[in-house]
Amino acid sequence: MFNFKKPQQVIGFDLGLEKLNMVQVSQINGHHKIKAALSDYHNSSYAELLAEPERMKALIKRSFNRMPFAGRTIVSTMPNSKLQLLFLNYQCKPEQKESDALLTALSGRINKDLREYVIDYVPIRPVMDENQSRIALVALVKKIDAENYLDLLKKCGLQVHALEIGPVAIRRLINSMSSESGSEKVLAINFGTQKSFLTVLWNGDILLDRPVNFGLESILQALSQSLDIDNRLALKLINDYGLSNKVMSVKYDLLDTPDDDDIKHIIHEVLSPAFTQLAAEVREVLLYIASETRGGAVERIYLLGSVARLRGLEQVIDKFISIPVTILNPFYGFAVDMSVGGLENLGPLSGIAVATGLALRGLN
């Protein structure tokens, strides 16, 4: 979105709802090496960090004390609460600039003063004739929100090389992985807290990025309402027992004390409708892609983000979809600097996929 001075070496910086994720990657003889990586709970909302910069400063100071990051230059995402993503269909006449055509279509799509926004877009390039309508993934951030975020980062001693959106970072990461695995037609499901995004990457291009109303909160609410427990206990249950997709002939009574198999079965039964709906969304995307690419097929599904940290998720998704499903390991094919250490404490590596994609900017 923004481009600033050329960095010596960037740090991928992804400030999520729960964690600050930071990754730095070096490149030696064309091969990537993890120089430093961190995933740390910040226990603050973005509004609190913005209102009390000392909290953010302490978080950044702790992070740099824990890991040997080089420099203070970052590529960052905007906090999701301040970012709006949408798909836009538009026509571009032969004599018209593409940016002008896009802005004209955007002004007709949203009832807002575009002068108050920073706007960037990524062309979506399905296999289509040049004369057909064009599609772009558009990112909008209010100028005041972008300035406030940049000011906050500057107060923490950070230099911002660029602001990017998650789908672009994921594309860069998976394109890097595809050079190792040979898989170039993939669907990435990036699970958030309330929404998730289905991103289709096709031979290096973003073919589709669709939001769905499914996230970690969907799972917690389903368990909380069915079992009459709070979200914290619901999260503990699925962390302890995982997401079992093994159908069992078990009768249970919540008035009794269930054993481990009973609890796994309860979790499966309660969450099955939510995952069935998610699978329907995925199948709809796959049908759309087959139509747009004239019979092309996605070869692999990658899972990342909040829900991907839950044990057994790939088996749950695999039950509904015949395509190979894998939890995304953003360090696939990467070497690790011996001075890093502590990677086993990062939690699920899939949670730092966006930060790794950001860190790869300029290296690929």
N, C-alpha and C positions, 0 to 999 in steps of 0.2 A: 504493500500500500504506500508507505513512505520509503524513500531511499536517501540515505545520508552518506557521509564520507566512507570511503573504502576501508574495511577493517583489516587488521593484521590477522586476527583469528577470532571467530565469533563464538558466542555461547548461545545455544538454543534456550530460550527463556519462555516457559509456558506457565502462567499464573492461573491455576485452576480454582474451582470452588473450594476444594479441600487441601490441595497440595501445590507447592511450588516445585516444578520440574525443570531441571537445568542439565544440559548435556553439552560437552565440547568434544569435537572430533578433529583429529589431524589426518593428514594424508601423506603417506610415504610410498613413493614408487607406484602411485596409482591405487594403493590399498588403504582402506580406512582403519583408523585406530582410535579407540575411545580414550580420550585424554582425561576426562573427568565426567562424572555423572552423579546426580543427586535428586532425590524425591523426598520432600519434607512437608509434613503437615504444618499449616500456618495458623489454624484455629482462629481465623478472622475472616470476616466478609470483606469484599473489595471496598465497600463503602467505609468500613472501619479503617482499612489500610490507607484510604485516601484522606480520611478526616484526621487520622493520627499517623503521620509519616514516620514517627519514631518506631512504630511497630514494624513497618516495612524495612526501615534501616537495620533494625535488630535482626530481622529475618535474613536479609542479604548478608550482613556481617557474619552471622552464624554459618550460612551456606558456604561462604568463601573460606571460612576457617576450617570447615570440615573436608573440603575437596580442593585439589590443586588446580583450580581454574586459572588459565593464563589470560591476563588482561581483564578489562571490564566492558568490552564491546559485545553487545547482544543483538540477536534477531528475536523479536518477541511477537506473540499474538496479542491482540486486544482482549481484555476480559470479555467473556461471552455476553455478559449482561449489557454491555455497551455496543455490541456489534449486531448488525442486521444483515443476514444473507438472504438473497432471493434469486430465483431464476427468471430471466427476462427474455421474452421473444421479441425480436425487432427486425425491421426491414432496413437495408442499407442500399440506397440508390447508387448507381455507378459514379455519379459526380459528388457523392456525399461522403464526408469523413465518417469512419465507423464510430468514433467517439461521439460525434454530434448526433448520429442516428440513435445511438444507445441512450444518450441523455434525453432526447425527444421522447423516446418510448418510456423511459423511466419517469419523466415528469407526468406522463399520462397514466402511469401505473399507481403512483403513490401521491397522496395529497399532502405534500410537504414542500417547503422551500429548500430546493437543492443547494442553494448558496450556503446553507448552514451545515452542510455535510462534506466530509471527505469521501470520495467515491472511487472505487477501483473495481476492475472486472477481469474475469478470466474467460476467454472464449471457450465454448463447448463445441467440440468438433466431431460430431458423428460422421459416418460415411454418407455424404449428401451432396447434391448438386449445388453449385455456387449461387444459383438463382433462388434457392429456397430461403425461407425465413432463418435468421441466425438466432442463436441462443447464447446467452452469457450468464455466468454466475457472478452476481453483483454484490459487492460488499459496501455497506454504508456505515459510517461512524460520524456522529456529530463532532464538529470541529472542536467544540469546547471539551468534549469527553476525551478526544485524542490529545489535546493540549494538556489536560489535567493528568492523564496517564504518563505522558512524556515528562512532565514536570516532576511527577512522583519518582520516576526512575532516575531522573537527573539528580534529585535530592539524595538518592541512595548511592551516588557515585558511578552510575552506569551510563554508558554511551550507546545510544540506539542507532544501529546501522540500518535497520528496516523493521517495519511492522508487516506481518503477513497473516493470512487466514489459515485455519487448520487444514482444509482440503488441499491447499497448495503444498503445505509441509508434508502431508501424508503422501501426495503424489511424488514428491522428490524422494522420500524415503523408499517407497515401494518400487519406483523406477530404479533406484540403486540396488535394491534386493533382486529385482527382476534380472539385472545384468549377471547376477550370481545363479539364480534359479531357472532363468529362461521363461518364467511365467509373466506374460505381458497383458493379460486380460483378466482383471481381478475386481472383486467387489470388496471394499473395506467397510466394515460396520463399526463406526466410532461411537461408542456408548457414552452418553452424558448423564447428568443427574436427572433431568426431566425430559430431554429430547435426545435422539440419536440421529446420526447422519449416515446414509447409505451412499457411498462414493464409488462410482465405477470408473476405473482407469483402463484405457484401451490404447495399447501401443504408445504409452507415454502421455496421452491426453486425458483430461477429465471429460468423460462422456456424460456423466450425470452426478448430481449431488442433491439427494432428496432428504429432507428432515422427516422423522417419524416421531409420533408421540409415544415414545417408549424409552425408559431409562432406569437407572437404579431406583429412583423414587417409585416407579411403577411396581417394581418387585416388592419393595418394602411396604408399600400401601396395601398390596394384595395380601401379604402375610399378616400385616397388622390388623386389617379388617376381619380376615377370616379367623384368626386365632385370638383376637382381642388382646393384642400386645402392642407395646409402643415400637417405634421404628428402630430404636437402639437395640432392643432385644431381637427384632426381626433380622437386623444386620448380623448380630452375633450368631443367630441360628444358621444363616446361609454361609457365613464364614466357617463355622464349625463343621457343618454337614455337607456343604457344597450343593450343587444343583443336580440331583439324581434324576436320570431319565429311565431308571429301571422300574418297569411296571411290576408290582408285587400284589399278591392276593392277601392283603392284610386288612383286618377289621380293627378299628381303633376307637377309643373313647377318650376324649380330652380330659375327662374327669379322672381317668387313671393316669399313671405315670408311663408314658410310652418308652419303648426301648429305641435304640439307634435306628433300626430298620423302619420302625413305625414313623419316626420323625422324618427320615428321608422320603418315605412314601407321602407323608402329609405335605412336605415342601413341593414334591413333584405334582401332586394333585392340585394344590392351590395355584401354582404358577403356570400350569399347563395352558390355561386359556390365554394368558398374556403372551407366552411364547408362540402359541398357535397364531395369534394375530400378527406378531412380528414376522413369522414365516410367510404369512399371506402377503405382507408388504414386500418381502424379499422376492417372492415369486412374481409379483406384479412388476418389479424392477427387471427381473430376468426376462420376462416376456417383452417388456418395452425394448430392452437392449437387443433381443433377437429380431424384433421388428425393425429397429433403426439400423442395424448392421446387416440386414438381409440374411438372417439365419445364423449370425455369429453367436458364440456362447462364452459366458464367463467361465474361466478355468479353475479359479480358486477363490475362496472367501477368507478374508483376514478379519479377525476380531480384535478390537483394541478399546481402550477407555475403561470407564468405571465398572461396568458389568463383567468385562473380560477378566477382571481379577478373581472372579468367583470360580471355584473349582468345579469342573465338569461342564462348563458352558459349551465348549465345542461339541461335546456329546449330545447336548440338548438340541443345538442348532442342526447337527448332523442328522438327527432323527427326522427332521422335516425336509431337509434339502439334500439332493443327491450329489452336489458338488463338494469336493474336498474342503474341509473347514479347519482352519489353523488359528490358534492364538498368535497374534503378531509378535515376533521377537525382533525389535528394532535393531538389535546388534547382530543380526544374522550376517555371517561372513566377515564380521569386524574383529580385529585383534584388540586386545585391551592392554593399555600401558601398565606396566608392573607397579607403578607408583599409585595407581588409582585405589585399588582395594575397596572392600565394603560393598561391592555390587550385589552381594547376596542380601543386603539390607534395603535394597531399593523397593522391595515388594514386587508385584508383577511388572515385568519389563514392558508389557504392552501399555502401561500407564504413561510411559515417557516417550511414546512413539512420536507424538507431535513435536516435542522438544528436540528429539533426534533429527527429525526432518528439517527443523529450523536450523540446527547446527550444521547441516550438510550444505547450506546455501553457499555457493561459491566454490564448493569442492567438487561438484559433479559436472 
